[in-house]
Amino acid sequence: MGFLSNRREAKRRQEAAERYLAAILRPADADDVRWLSEIAGSSDETVRRELSFAVRAIALIVAERDALDDRTAADVAHAIEA
């Protein structure tokens, strides 16, 4: 691959990672938070934080599993850090 092809591929991967990130960073559904708060006996804020951590961890696992190469999961991890 030439330089321009590599740049286009990197840009495509970055855009895909950003779309994936936008989907996993959506706020938790209020009904889910309320339900989990009742079951866990925790505050809504605690439940939102824990759900956020769980969704991010699962998203990285899925990205690694679905990756055709190691860069896809790395792109998602870098996007999450930002």
PDB file of N, CA, C and O in Angstrom, chain B, residues numbered from 101:
ATOM      1  N   MET B 101       0.837  -1.183   0.000  1.00  0.00           N
ATOM      2  CA  MET B 101       0.000   0.000   0.000  1.00  0.00           C
ATOM      3  C   MET B 101       0.880   1.244   0.000  1.00  0.00           C
ATOM      4  O   MET B 101       1.948   1.281   0.612  1.00  0.00           O
ATOM      5  N   GLY B 102       0.401   2.246  -0.699  1.00  0.00           N
ATOM      6  CA  GLY B 102       1.116   3.503  -0.731  1.00  0.00           C
ATOM      7  C   GLY B 102       0.719   4.399   0.434  1.00  0.00           C
ATOM      8  O   GLY B 102      -0.173   4.073   1.217  1.00  0.00           O
ATOM      9  N   PHE B 103       1.393   5.518   0.526  1.00  0.00           N
ATOM     10  CA  PHE B 103       1.163   6.466   1.617  1.00  0.00           C
ATOM     11  C   PHE B 103      -0.290   6.925   1.657  1.00  0.00           C
ATOM     12  O   PHE B 103      -0.904   6.930   2.725  1.00  0.00           O
ATOM     13  N   LEU B 104      -0.850   7.311   0.513  1.00  0.00           N
ATOM     14  CA  LEU B 104      -2.237   7.798   0.489  1.00  0.00           C
ATOM     15  C   LEU B 104      -3.230   6.705   0.860  1.00  0.00           C
ATOM     16  O   LEU B 104      -4.215   6.966   1.551  1.00  0.00           O
ATOM     17  N   SER B 105      -2.981   5.509   0.414  1.00  0.00           N
ATOM     18  CA  SER B 105      -3.858   4.387   0.780  1.00  0.00           C
ATOM     19  C   SER B 105      -3.818   4.137   2.286  1.00  0.00           C
ATOM     20  O   SER B 105      -4.849   3.895   2.913  1.00  0.00           O
ATOM     21  N   ASN B 106      -2.630   4.198   2.850  1.00  0.00           N
ATOM     22  CA  ASN B 106      -2.500   4.015   4.299  1.00  0.00           C
ATOM     23  C   ASN B 106      -3.240   5.107   5.057  1.00  0.00           C
ATOM     24  O   ASN B 106      -3.913   4.822   6.048  1.00  0.00           O
ATOM     25  N   ARG B 107      -3.126   6.345   4.607  1.00  0.00           N
ATOM     26  CA  ARG B 107      -3.806   7.466   5.263  1.00  0.00           C
ATOM     27  C   ARG B 107      -5.324   7.309   5.161  1.00  0.00           C
ATOM     28  O   ARG B 107      -6.037   7.549   6.136  1.00  0.00           O
ATOM     29  N   ARG B 108      -5.820   6.909   3.994  1.00  0.00           N
ATOM     30  CA  ARG B 108      -7.263   6.701   3.830  1.00  0.00           C
ATOM     31  C   ARG B 108      -7.766   5.591   4.742  1.00  0.00           C
ATOM     32  O   ARG B 108      -8.829   5.712   5.352  1.00  0.00           O
ATOM     33  N   GLU B 109      -7.003   4.516   4.833  1.00  0.00           N
ATOM     34  CA  GLU B 109      -7.387   3.392   5.688  1.00  0.00           C
ATOM     35  C   GLU B 109      -7.381   3.818   7.161  1.00  0.00           C
ATOM     36  O   GLU B 109      -8.289   3.461   7.911  1.00  0.00           O
ATOM     37  N   ALA B 110      -6.384   4.564   7.571  1.00  0.00           N
ATOM     38  CA  ALA B 110      -6.329   5.046   8.955  1.00  0.00           C
ATOM     39  C   ALA B 110      -7.513   5.965   9.250  1.00  0.00           C
ATOM     40  O   ALA B 110      -8.102   5.893  10.329  1.00  0.00           O
ATOM     41  N   LYS B 111      -7.856   6.819   8.305  1.00  0.00           N
ATOM     42  CA  LYS B 111      -8.993   7.725   8.482  1.00  0.00           C
ATOM     43  C   LYS B 111     -10.296   6.931   8.567  1.00  0.00           C
ATOM     44  O   LYS B 111     -11.155   7.243   9.392  1.00  0.00           O
ATOM     45  N   ARG B 112     -10.450   5.919   7.731  1.00  0.00           N
ATOM     46  CA  ARG B 112     -11.644   5.078   7.744  1.00  0.00           C
ATOM     47  C   ARG B 112     -11.776   4.361   9.083  1.00  0.00           C
ATOM     48  O   ARG B 112     -12.865   4.302   9.654  1.00  0.00           O
ATOM     49  N   ARG B 113     -10.671   3.816   9.583  1.00  0.00           N
ATOM     50  CA  ARG B 113     -10.694   3.129  10.878  1.00  0.00           C
ATOM     51  C   ARG B 113     -11.029   4.094  12.005  1.00  0.00           C
ATOM     52  O   ARG B 113     -11.797   3.757  12.906  1.00  0.00           O
ATOM     53  N   GLN B 114     -10.456   5.295  11.960  1.00  0.00           N
ATOM     54  CA  GLN B 114     -10.732   6.290  12.991  1.00  0.00           C
ATOM     55  C   GLN B 114     -12.202   6.687  12.988  1.00  0.00           C
ATOM     56  O   GLN B 114     -12.808   6.818  14.052  1.00  0.00           O
ATOM     57  N   GLU B 115     -12.781   6.881  11.811  1.00  0.00           N
ATOM     58  CA  GLU B 115     -14.202   7.235  11.716  1.00  0.00           C
ATOM     59  C   GLU B 115     -15.081   6.110  12.242  1.00  0.00           C
ATOM     60  O   GLU B 115     -16.082   6.367  12.912  1.00  0.00           O
ATOM     61  N   ALA B 116     -14.717   4.866  11.944  1.00  0.00           N
ATOM     62  CA  ALA B 116     -15.478   3.723  12.445  1.00  0.00           C
ATOM     63  C   ALA B 116     -15.389   3.657  13.972  1.00  0.00           C
ATOM     64  O   ALA B 116     -16.387   3.391  14.640  1.00  0.00           O
ATOM     65  N   ALA B 117     -14.205   3.897  14.520  1.00  0.00           N
ATOM     66  CA  ALA B 117     -14.035   3.883  15.971  1.00  0.00           C
ATOM     67  C   ALA B 117     -14.858   4.991  16.617  1.00  0.00           C
ATOM     68  O   ALA B 117     -15.447   4.786  17.678  1.00  0.00           O
ATOM     69  N   GLU B 118     -14.904   6.151  15.993  1.00  0.00           N
ATOM     70  CA  GLU B 118     -15.682   7.265  16.540  1.00  0.00           C
ATOM     71  C   GLU B 118     -17.181   6.973  16.515  1.00  0.00           C
ATOM     72  O   GLU B 118     -17.895   7.335  17.450  1.00  0.00           O
ATOM     73  N   ARG B 119     -17.669   6.319  15.453  1.00  0.00           N
ATOM     74  CA  ARG B 119     -19.091   5.942  15.408  1.00  0.00           C
ATOM     75  C   ARG B 119     -19.401   4.915  16.494  1.00  0.00           C
ATOM     76  O   ARG B 119     -20.424   5.008  17.172  1.00  0.00           O
ATOM     77  N   TYR B 120     -18.528   3.957  16.651  1.00  0.00           N
ATOM     78  CA  TYR B 120     -18.695   2.937  17.683  1.00  0.00           C
ATOM     79  C   TYR B 120     -18.690   3.586  19.061  1.00  0.00           C
ATOM     80  O   TYR B 120     -19.523   3.265  19.909  1.00  0.00           O
ATOM     81  N   LEU B 121     -17.756   4.492  19.277  1.00  0.00           N
ATOM     82  CA  LEU B 121     -17.657   5.185  20.551  1.00  0.00           C
ATOM     83  C   LEU B 121     -18.911   6.002  20.844  1.00  0.00           C
ATOM     84  O   LEU B 121     -19.393   6.010  21.977  1.00  0.00           O
ATOM     85  N   ALA B 122     -19.437   6.680  19.849  1.00  0.00           N
ATOM     86  CA  ALA B 122     -20.661   7.473  20.052  1.00  0.00           C
ATOM     87  C   ALA B 122     -21.808   6.576  20.510  1.00  0.00           C
ATOM     88  O   ALA B 122     -22.627   6.979  21.336  1.00  0.00           O
ATOM     89  N   ALA B 123     -21.860   5.372  19.976  1.00  0.00           N
ATOM     90  CA  ALA B 123     -22.931   4.448  20.356  1.00  0.00           C
ATOM     91  C   ALA B 123     -22.763   3.953  21.790  1.00  0.00           C
ATOM     92  O   ALA B 123     -23.754   3.811  22.507  1.00  0.00           O
ATOM     93  N   ILE B 124     -21.536   3.689  22.220  1.00  0.00           N
ATOM     94  CA  ILE B 124     -21.355   3.128  23.568  1.00  0.00           C
ATOM     95  C   ILE B 124     -21.332   4.193  24.654  1.00  0.00           C
ATOM     96  O   ILE B 124     -21.478   3.868  25.833  1.00  0.00           O
ATOM     97  N   LEU B 125     -21.155   5.445  24.290  1.00  0.00           N
ATOM     98  CA  LEU B 125     -21.108   6.506  25.299  1.00  0.00           C
ATOM     99  C   LEU B 125     -22.454   7.187  25.518  1.00  0.00           C
ATOM    100  O   LEU B 125     -22.540   8.175  26.248  1.00  0.00           O
ATOM    101  N   ARG B 126     -23.493   6.668  24.895  1.00  0.00           N
ATOM    102  CA  ARG B 126     -24.825   7.226  25.154  1.00  0.00           C
ATOM    103  C   ARG B 126     -25.171   7.035  26.628  1.00  0.00           C
ATOM    104  O   ARG B 126     -24.794   6.032  27.233  1.00  0.00           O
ATOM    105  N   PRO B 127     -25.889   7.999  27.204  1.00  0.00           N
ATOM    106  CA  PRO B 127     -26.286   7.851  28.605  1.00  0.00           C
ATOM    107  C   PRO B 127     -27.194   6.633  28.792  1.00  0.00           C
ATOM    108  O   PRO B 127     -27.943   6.246  27.896  1.00  0.00           O
ATOM    109  N   ALA B 128     -27.101   6.048  29.980  1.00  0.00           N
ATOM    110  CA  ALA B 128     -27.939   4.894  30.296  1.00  0.00           C
ATOM    111  C   ALA B 128     -29.406   5.310  30.336  1.00  0.00           C
ATOM    112  O   ALA B 128     -29.741   6.432  30.716  1.00  0.00           O
ATOM    113  N   ASP B 129     -30.258   4.395  29.941  1.00  0.00           N
ATOM    114  CA  ASP B 129     -31.690   4.632  29.960  1.00  0.00           C
ATOM    115  C   ASP B 129     -32.153   4.851  31.403  1.00  0.00           C
ATOM    116  O   ASP B 129     -31.771   4.096  32.297  1.00  0.00           O
ATOM    117  N   ALA B 130     -32.963   5.868  31.628  1.00  0.00           N
ATOM    118  CA  ALA B 130     -33.423   6.221  32.979  1.00  0.00           C
ATOM    119  C   ALA B 130     -34.163   5.066  33.651  1.00  0.00           C
ATOM    120  O   ALA B 130     -33.997   4.843  34.850  1.00  0.00           O
ATOM    121  N   ASP B 131     -34.977   4.329  32.894  1.00  0.00           N
ATOM    122  CA  ASP B 131     -35.706   3.193  33.472  1.00  0.00           C
ATOM    123  C   ASP B 131     -34.748   2.090  33.932  1.00  0.00           C
ATOM    124  O   ASP B 131     -34.954   1.481  34.981  1.00  0.00           O
ATOM    125  N   ASP B 132     -33.703   1.839  33.142  1.00  0.00           N
ATOM    126  CA  ASP B 132     -32.705   0.837  33.528  1.00  0.00           C
ATOM    127  C   ASP B 132     -31.972   1.259  34.794  1.00  0.00           C
ATOM    128  O   ASP B 132     -31.735   0.445  35.687  1.00  0.00           O
ATOM    129  N   VAL B 133     -31.615   2.538  34.865  1.00  0.00           N
ATOM    130  CA  VAL B 133     -30.915   3.048  36.046  1.00  0.00           C
ATOM    131  C   VAL B 133     -31.792   2.914  37.281  1.00  0.00           C
ATOM    132  O   VAL B 133     -31.328   2.465  38.329  1.00  0.00           O
ATOM    133  N   ARG B 134     -33.036   3.294  37.164  1.00  0.00           N
ATOM    134  CA  ARG B 134     -33.976   3.207  38.292  1.00  0.00           C
ATOM    135  C   ARG B 134     -34.129   1.751  38.744  1.00  0.00           C
ATOM    136  O   ARG B 134     -34.071   1.459  39.939  1.00  0.00           O
ATOM    137  N   TRP B 135     -34.325   0.846  37.792  1.00  0.00           N
ATOM    138  CA  TRP B 135     -34.492  -0.570  38.104  1.00  0.00           C
ATOM    139  C   TRP B 135     -33.257  -1.132  38.814  1.00  0.00           C
ATOM    140  O   TRP B 135     -33.383  -1.817  39.829  1.00  0.00           O
ATOM    141  N   LEU B 136     -32.075  -0.846  38.285  1.00  0.00           N
ATOM    142  CA  LEU B 136     -30.851  -1.352  38.902  1.00  0.00           C
ATOM    143  C   LEU B 136     -30.608  -0.721  40.272  1.00  0.00           C
ATOM    144  O   LEU B 136     -30.109  -1.383  41.182  1.00  0.00           O
ATOM    145  N   SER B 137     -30.959   0.549  40.418  1.00  0.00           N
ATOM    146  CA  SER B 137     -30.812   1.215  41.723  1.00  0.00           C
ATOM    147  C   SER B 137     -31.657   0.519  42.781  1.00  0.00           C
ATOM    148  O   SER B 137     -31.209   0.311  43.909  1.00  0.00           O
ATOM    149  N   GLU B 138     -32.877   0.163  42.410  1.00  0.00           N
ATOM    150  CA  GLU B 138     -33.766  -0.528  43.352  1.00  0.00           C
ATOM    151  C   GLU B 138     -33.224  -1.895  43.736  1.00  0.00           C
ATOM    152  O   GLU B 138     -33.246  -2.271  44.908  1.00  0.00           O
ATOM    153  N   ILE B 139     -32.743  -2.632  42.758  1.00  0.00           N
ATOM    154  CA  ILE B 139     -32.234  -3.985  43.018  1.00  0.00           C
ATOM    155  C   ILE B 139     -30.932  -3.949  43.812  1.00  0.00           C
ATOM    156  O   ILE B 139     -30.748  -4.712  44.761  1.00  0.00           O
ATOM    157  N   ALA B 140     -30.026  -3.047  43.409  1.00  0.00           N
ATOM    158  CA  ALA B 140     -28.703  -2.994  44.040  1.00  0.00           C
ATOM    159  C   ALA B 140     -28.700  -2.201  45.339  1.00  0.00           C
ATOM    160  O   ALA B 140     -27.776  -2.327  46.143  1.00  0.00           O
ATOM    161  N   GLY B 141     -29.722  -1.389  45.547  1.00  0.00           N
ATOM    162  CA  GLY B 141     -29.728  -0.547  46.737  1.00  0.00           C
ATOM    163  C   GLY B 141     -28.688   0.550  46.670  1.00  0.00           C
ATOM    164  O   GLY B 141     -28.194   1.016  47.696  1.00  0.00           O
ATOM    165  N   SER B 142     -28.359   0.960  45.452  1.00  0.00           N
ATOM    166  CA  SER B 142     -27.354   2.006  45.238  1.00  0.00           C
ATOM    167  C   SER B 142     -28.017   3.255  44.688  1.00  0.00           C
ATOM    168  O   SER B 142     -29.152   3.222  44.212  1.00  0.00           O
ATOM    169  N   SER B 143     -27.289   4.347  44.763  1.00  0.00           N
ATOM    170  CA  SER B 143     -27.807   5.597  44.214  1.00  0.00           C
ATOM    171  C   SER B 143     -27.813   5.548  42.685  1.00  0.00           C
ATOM    172  O   SER B 143     -27.083   4.766  42.076  1.00  0.00           O
ATOM    173  N   ASP B 144     -28.635   6.383  42.082  1.00  0.00           N
ATOM    174  CA  ASP B 144     -28.684   6.462  40.621  1.00  0.00           C
ATOM    175  C   ASP B 144     -27.309   6.813  40.057  1.00  0.00           C
ATOM    176  O   ASP B 144     -26.894   6.265  39.036  1.00  0.00           O
ATOM    177  N   GLU B 145     -26.608   7.720  40.719  1.00  0.00           N
ATOM    178  CA  GLU B 145     -25.279   8.134  40.233  1.00  0.00           C
ATOM    179  C   GLU B 145     -24.294   6.965  40.236  1.00  0.00           C
ATOM    180  O   GLU B 145     -23.522   6.797  39.292  1.00  0.00           O
ATOM    181  N   THR B 146     -24.322   6.163  41.294  1.00  0.00           N
ATOM    182  CA  THR B 146     -23.442   4.992  41.365  1.00  0.00           C
ATOM    183  C   THR B 146     -23.775   4.015  40.243  1.00  0.00           C
ATOM    184  O   THR B 146     -22.878   3.490  39.583  1.00  0.00           O
ATOM    185  N   VAL B 147     -25.056   3.775  40.031  1.00  0.00           N
ATOM    186  CA  VAL B 147     -25.477   2.846  38.980  1.00  0.00           C
ATOM    187  C   VAL B 147     -25.050   3.371  37.609  1.00  0.00           C
ATOM    188  O   VAL B 147     -24.556   2.602  36.784  1.00  0.00           O
ATOM    189  N   ARG B 148     -25.232   4.660  37.356  1.00  0.00           N
ATOM    190  CA  ARG B 148     -24.805   5.227  36.062  1.00  0.00           C
ATOM    191  C   ARG B 148     -23.301   5.042  35.853  1.00  0.00           C
ATOM    192  O   ARG B 148     -22.866   4.662  34.767  1.00  0.00           O
ATOM    193  N   ARG B 149     -22.515   5.309  36.888  1.00  0.00           N
ATOM    194  CA  ARG B 149     -21.062   5.169  36.790  1.00  0.00           C
ATOM    195  C   ARG B 149     -20.676   3.719  36.521  1.00  0.00           C
ATOM    196  O   ARG B 149     -19.854   3.446  35.647  1.00  0.00           O
ATOM    197  N   GLU B 150     -21.271   2.784  37.275  1.00  0.00           N
ATOM    198  CA  GLU B 150     -20.945   1.369  37.093  1.00  0.00           C
ATOM    199  C   GLU B 150     -21.378   0.863  35.715  1.00  0.00           C
ATOM    200  O   GLU B 150     -20.661   0.085  35.085  1.00  0.00           O
ATOM    201  N   LEU B 151     -22.532   1.297  35.253  1.00  0.00           N
ATOM    202  CA  LEU B 151     -22.970   0.920  33.898  1.00  0.00           C
ATOM    203  C   LEU B 151     -22.007   1.452  32.856  1.00  0.00           C
ATOM    204  O   LEU B 151     -21.686   0.757  31.892  1.00  0.00           O
ATOM    205  N   SER B 152     -21.548   2.666  33.040  1.00  0.00           N
ATOM    206  CA  SER B 152     -20.595   3.262  32.105  1.00  0.00           C
ATOM    207  C   SER B 152     -19.320   2.435  32.033  1.00  0.00           C
ATOM    208  O   SER B 152     -18.824   2.151  30.942  1.00  0.00           O
ATOM    209  N   PHE B 153     -18.779   2.042  33.202  1.00  0.00           N
ATOM    210  CA  PHE B 153     -17.570   1.211  33.227  1.00  0.00           C
ATOM    211  C   PHE B 153     -17.814  -0.122  32.546  1.00  0.00           C
ATOM    212  O   PHE B 153     -16.980  -0.586  31.768  1.00  0.00           O
ATOM    213  N   ALA B 154     -18.955  -0.744  32.833  1.00  0.00           N
ATOM    214  CA  ALA B 154     -19.266  -2.053  32.254  1.00  0.00           C
ATOM    215  C   ALA B 154     -19.407  -1.966  30.737  1.00  0.00           C
ATOM    216  O   ALA B 154     -18.878  -2.810  30.014  1.00  0.00           O
ATOM    217  N   VAL B 155     -20.116  -0.952  30.256  1.00  0.00           N
ATOM    218  CA  VAL B 155     -20.309  -0.798  28.802  1.00  0.00           C
ATOM    219  C   VAL B 155     -18.968  -0.578  28.111  1.00  0.00           C
ATOM    220  O   VAL B 155     -18.720  -1.155  27.052  1.00  0.00           O
ATOM    221  N   ARG B 156     -18.104   0.242  28.691  1.00  0.00           N
ATOM    222  CA  ARG B 156     -16.782   0.483  28.087  1.00  0.00           C
ATOM    223  C   ARG B 156     -15.948  -0.781  28.046  1.00  0.00           C
ATOM    224  O   ARG B 156     -15.292  -1.058  27.041  1.00  0.00           O
ATOM    225  N   ALA B 157     -15.963  -1.555  29.127  1.00  0.00           N
ATOM    226  CA  ALA B 157     -15.196  -2.801  29.162  1.00  0.00           C
ATOM    227  C   ALA B 157     -15.713  -3.790  28.121  1.00  0.00           C
ATOM    228  O   ALA B 157     -14.934  -4.413  27.400  1.00  0.00           O
ATOM    229  N   ILE B 158     -17.034  -3.925  28.053  1.00  0.00           N
ATOM    230  CA  ILE B 158     -17.624  -4.842  27.070  1.00  0.00           C
ATOM    231  C   ILE B 158     -17.332  -4.360  25.654  1.00  0.00           C
ATOM    232  O   ILE B 158     -17.064  -5.175  24.771  1.00  0.00           O
ATOM    233  N   ALA B 159     -17.377  -3.061  25.427  1.00  0.00           N
ATOM    234  CA  ALA B 159     -17.098  -2.514  24.102  1.00  0.00           C
ATOM    235  C   ALA B 159     -15.674  -2.838  23.652  1.00  0.00           C
ATOM    236  O   ALA B 159     -15.450  -3.155  22.484  1.00  0.00           O
ATOM    237  N   LEU B 160     -14.718  -2.759  24.568  1.00  0.00           N
ATOM    238  CA  LEU B 160     -13.337  -3.119  24.210  1.00  0.00           C
ATOM    239  C   LEU B 160     -13.216  -4.598  23.885  1.00  0.00           C
ATOM    240  O   LEU B 160     -12.519  -4.974  22.943  1.00  0.00           O
ATOM    241  N   ILE B 161     -13.890  -5.437  24.658  1.00  0.00           N
ATOM    242  CA  ILE B 161     -13.856  -6.882  24.388  1.00  0.00           C
ATOM    243  C   ILE B 161     -14.455  -7.181  23.018  1.00  0.00           C
ATOM    244  O   ILE B 161     -13.897  -7.966  22.252  1.00  0.00           O
ATOM    245  N   VAL B 162     -15.589  -6.555  22.710  1.00  0.00           N
ATOM    246  CA  VAL B 162     -16.235  -6.768  21.414  1.00  0.00           C
ATOM    247  C   VAL B 162     -15.349  -6.261  20.283  1.00  0.00           C
ATOM    248  O   VAL B 162     -15.225  -6.920  19.251  1.00  0.00           O
ATOM    249  N   ALA B 163     -14.732  -5.096  20.469  1.00  0.00           N
ATOM    250  CA  ALA B 163     -13.849  -4.547  19.434  1.00  0.00           C
ATOM    251  C   ALA B 163     -12.675  -5.490  19.184  1.00  0.00           C
ATOM    252  O   ALA B 163     -12.281  -5.702  18.038  1.00  0.00           O
ATOM    253  N   GLU B 164     -12.118  -6.053  20.251  1.00  0.00           N
ATOM    254  CA  GLU B 164     -11.010  -6.988  20.086  1.00  0.00           C
ATOM    255  C   GLU B 164     -11.460  -8.257  19.378  1.00  0.00           C
ATOM    256  O   GLU B 164     -10.756  -8.781  18.515  1.00  0.00           O
ATOM    257  N   ARG B 165     -12.633  -8.743  19.749  1.00  0.00           N
ATOM    258  CA  ARG B 165     -13.145  -9.976  19.139  1.00  0.00           C
ATOM    259  C   ARG B 165     -13.440  -9.785  17.657  1.00  0.00           C
ATOM    260  O   ARG B 165     -13.144 -10.658  16.842  1.00  0.00           O
ATOM    261  N   ASP B 166     -14.021  -8.645  17.313  1.00  0.00           N
ATOM    262  CA  ASP B 166     -14.438  -8.400  15.937  1.00  0.00           C
ATOM    263  C   ASP B 166     -13.334  -7.842  15.049  1.00  0.00           C
ATOM    264  O   ASP B 166     -13.509  -7.731  13.836  1.00  0.00           O
ATOM    265  N   ALA B 167     -12.213  -7.496  15.637  1.00  0.00           N
ATOM    266  CA  ALA B 167     -11.136  -6.854  14.873  1.00  0.00           C
ATOM    267  C   ALA B 167     -10.525  -7.819  13.865  1.00  0.00           C
ATOM    268  O   ALA B 167     -10.281  -8.989  14.158  1.00  0.00           O
ATOM    269  N   LEU B 168     -10.290  -7.298  12.684  1.00  0.00           N
ATOM    270  CA  LEU B 168      -9.558  -8.069  11.681  1.00  0.00           C
ATOM    271  C   LEU B 168      -8.057  -7.913  11.908  1.00  0.00           C
ATOM    272  O   LEU B 168      -7.266  -8.732  11.442  1.00  0.00           O
ATOM    273  N   ASP B 169      -7.675  -6.882  12.611  1.00  0.00           N
ATOM    274  CA  ASP B 169      -6.287  -6.673  12.991  1.00  0.00           C
ATOM    275  C   ASP B 169      -6.253  -6.014  14.364  1.00  0.00           C
ATOM    276  O   ASP B 169      -7.290  -5.574  14.860  1.00  0.00           O
ATOM    277  N   ASP B 170      -5.113  -5.940  14.966  1.00  0.00           N
ATOM    278  CA  ASP B 170      -4.984  -5.395  16.320  1.00  0.00           C
ATOM    279  C   ASP B 170      -5.272  -3.902  16.400  1.00  0.00           C
ATOM    280  O   ASP B 170      -5.511  -3.385  17.492  1.00  0.00           O
ATOM    281  N   ARG B 171      -5.255  -3.206  15.288  1.00  0.00           N
ATOM    282  CA  ARG B 171      -5.425  -1.754  15.320  1.00  0.00           C
ATOM    283  C   ARG B 171      -6.852  -1.338  15.643  1.00  0.00           C
ATOM    284  O   ARG B 171      -7.055  -0.266  16.213  1.00  0.00           O
ATOM    285  N   THR B 172      -7.828  -2.135  15.306  1.00  0.00           N
ATOM    286  CA  THR B 172      -9.221  -1.741  15.543  1.00  0.00           C
ATOM    287  C   THR B 172      -9.497  -1.548  17.034  1.00  0.00           C
ATOM    288  O   THR B 172     -10.046  -0.520  17.431  1.00  0.00           O
ATOM    289  N   ALA B 173      -9.129  -2.511  17.851  1.00  0.00           N
ATOM    290  CA  ALA B 173      -9.335  -2.382  19.290  1.00  0.00           C
ATOM    291  C   ALA B 173      -8.516  -1.227  19.846  1.00  0.00           C
ATOM    292  O   ALA B 173      -8.977  -0.517  20.740  1.00  0.00           O
ATOM    293  N   ALA B 174      -7.319  -1.031  19.336  1.00  0.00           N
ATOM    294  CA  ALA B 174      -6.491   0.095  19.788  1.00  0.00           C
ATOM    295  C   ALA B 174      -7.149   1.424  19.435  1.00  0.00           C
ATOM    296  O   ALA B 174      -7.114   2.359  20.234  1.00  0.00           O
ATOM    297  N   ASP B 175      -7.747   1.520  18.252  1.00  0.00           N
ATOM    298  CA  ASP B 175      -8.449   2.753  17.861  1.00  0.00           C
ATOM    299  C   ASP B 175      -9.584   3.045  18.824  1.00  0.00           C
ATOM    300  O   ASP B 175      -9.779   4.192  19.225  1.00  0.00           O
ATOM    301  N   VAL B 176     -10.334   2.018  19.199  1.00  0.00           N
ATOM    302  CA  VAL B 176     -11.448   2.199  20.137  1.00  0.00           C
ATOM    303  C   VAL B 176     -10.911   2.595  21.511  1.00  0.00           C
ATOM    304  O   VAL B 176     -11.460   3.491  22.151  1.00  0.00           O
ATOM    305  N   ALA B 177      -9.859   1.948  21.965  1.00  0.00           N
ATOM    306  CA  ALA B 177      -9.276   2.282  23.276  1.00  0.00           C
ATOM    307  C   ALA B 177      -8.796   3.730  23.304  1.00  0.00           C
ATOM    308  O   ALA B 177      -9.023   4.438  24.286  1.00  0.00           O
ATOM    309  N   HIS B 178      -8.140   4.174  22.244  1.00  0.00           N
ATOM    310  CA  HIS B 178      -7.682   5.568  22.178  1.00  0.00           C
ATOM    311  C   HIS B 178      -8.859   6.537  22.165  1.00  0.00           C
ATOM    312  O   HIS B 178      -8.791   7.599  22.783  1.00  0.00           O
ATOM    313  N   ALA B 179      -9.918   6.189  21.478  1.00  0.00           N
ATOM    314  CA  ALA B 179     -11.084   7.052  21.426  1.00  0.00           C
ATOM    315  C   ALA B 179     -11.765   7.133  22.795  1.00  0.00           C
ATOM    316  O   ALA B 179     -12.254   8.196  23.177  1.00  0.00           O
ATOM    317  N   ILE B 180     -11.801   6.024  23.533  1.00  0.00           N
ATOM    318  CA  ILE B 180     -12.395   6.027  24.867  1.00  0.00           C
ATOM    319  C   ILE B 180     -11.580   6.909  25.805  1.00  0.00           C
ATOM    320  O   ILE B 180     -12.148   7.656  26.602  1.00  0.00           O
ATOM    321  N   GLU B 181     -10.266   6.832  25.717  1.00  0.00           N
ATOM    322  CA  GLU B 181      -9.413   7.652  26.568  1.00  0.00           C
ATOM    323  C   GLU B 181      -9.645   9.137  26.333  1.00  0.00           C
ATOM    324  O   GLU B 181      -9.626   9.933  27.272  1.00  0.00           O
ATOM    325  N   ALA B 182      -9.861   9.502  25.083  1.00  0.00           N
ATOM    326  CA  ALA B 182     -10.074  10.919  24.758  1.00  0.00           C
ATOM    327  C   ALA B 182     -11.374  11.375  25.348  1.00  0.00           C
ATOM    328  O   ALA B 182     -11.748  12.538  25.194  1.00  0.00           O
TER     329      ALA B 182
END
